[in-house]
Amino acid sequence: MSARTVLVTGAGGSVAGQLLPGLAHHYDLRLTDREVPTGRALPGPLVVGDLGDPEVLEEAVDGVHAVVHLAGDPRPDAPWDSLEHSNVDTFRSLLEGARRAHVGRVVYASSIHAMGQYESDGQVPVNPLWPPAPCCAYGATKAFDEALARVYSRRAGLSTIGLRLGATRPEPVHAGQLAAWLGPSDLQQLVRRSLETQVHFGVYFGVSANTRQHFDAGNARHDLGYAPILDSERYAATVAPGEQTTTCLLR
Ligand SMILES: NC(=O)c1ccc[n+]([C@@H]2O[C@H](COP(=O)([O-])OP(=O)(O)OC[C@H]3O[C@@H](n4cnc5c(N)ncnc54)[C@H](O)[C@@H]3O)[C@@H](O)[C@H]2O)c1
């Protein structure tokens, strides 16, 4: 599928800030967030409001070919009411709104936390096809999202591509992020491949080509043609020491 007009949700967030420069020249972008982003140029018109509001959602998805869904609560220790609203209820609303508006595809941010228990148990690299094994309630909301996305892809004809993002930031800052880092240019490539692929449904780890790798992106390479080029190893000598995992440790 080729997506010309793309809605990016969570446009004011950290991941969007790293992604948008890589999408702006390829798509007509529409942006949405419940807060007006500050300190950055916006590469498209902005719909402001909570996606749990049906009117905001309807305006946001109207006429778009695809959605890159980044709106969510990214905090593994977030209170449940926030996780429930932004990661569960809003995700369900987003899929339903996209279906009703005849959107072709939703590319959404899942997380390595949906599979974090494997990392905590030392079963690495984690195979992307293993059953979900969240390390926390946050990870469980992402595992739920993946399951619900599968329902919409199989039963409602909406193409969905889930990206279990690793530590998505310009550079890793502590040792635990080395084995799950996703750098900006690889993030941009992965999302573009996800928007352009012929695959109807899939779930993939989003990590760079790290020398120490806890999450296997092999199916993303195979299915999507993802070819990451960044390697966290170049930061290994300078990052702060710390835990050797990115997801939540069992203590
Ligand atoms: N940052 C990472 O390293 C990382 C890693 C794995 C997964 N993720 C996932 O990627 C997504 C984006 O993460 P981020 O780090 O950019 O988070 P962020 O908090 O920086 O940005 C999220 C944005 O979504 C908006 N938002 C949240 N709930 C909303 C709602 N109900 N309606 C409208 N807007 C809403 C917020 O206002 C915010 O601007 C999240 O789903 C997160 O779980 C992030």
The ligand as a Gaussian input file, in Angstrom:
#p B3LYP/6-31G(d) Opt

LIG

0 1
 N        9.937000       6.641000      24.045000
 C       10.267000       5.368000      23.966000
 O       11.450000       4.996000      24.096000
 C        9.205000       4.333000      23.701000
 C        9.556000       2.978000      23.755000
 C        8.586000       2.008000      23.502000
 C        7.285000       2.400000      23.163000
 N        6.963000       3.723000      23.142000
 C        5.586000       4.102000      22.815000
 O        5.608000       5.093000      21.812000
 C        4.510000       5.986000      21.986000
 C        5.037000       7.427000      22.078000
 O        5.916000       7.500000      23.184000
 P        6.637000       8.875000      23.563000
 O        7.878000       8.530000      24.297000
 O        6.707000       9.772000      22.387000
 O        5.594000       9.449000      24.630000
 P        5.319000      10.993000      24.967000
 O        4.631000      11.000000      26.284000
 O        6.547000      11.796000      24.803000
 O        4.306000      11.410000      23.822000
 C        3.005000      10.889000      23.753000
 C        2.082000      11.986000      23.270000
 O        0.763000      11.436000      23.174000
 C       -0.152000      12.387000      23.662000
 N       -1.308000      11.648000      24.168000
 C       -1.322000      10.700000      25.122000
 N       -2.552000      10.236000      25.312000
 C       -3.356000      10.915000      24.453000
 C       -4.746000      10.890000      24.169000
 N       -5.584000      10.076000      24.847000
 N       -5.234000      11.723000      23.220000
 C       -4.407000      12.574000      22.562000
 N       -3.076000      12.640000      22.770000
 C       -2.562000      11.821000      23.720000
 C        0.583000      13.167000      24.753000
 O        0.052000      14.479000      24.909000
 C        2.015000      13.176000      24.227000
 O        2.330000      14.373000      23.500000
 C        3.772000       5.517000      23.248000
 O        2.708000       4.673000      22.865000
 C        4.822000       4.704000      23.980000
 O        4.232000       3.706000      24.809000
 C        7.886000       4.704000      23.404000

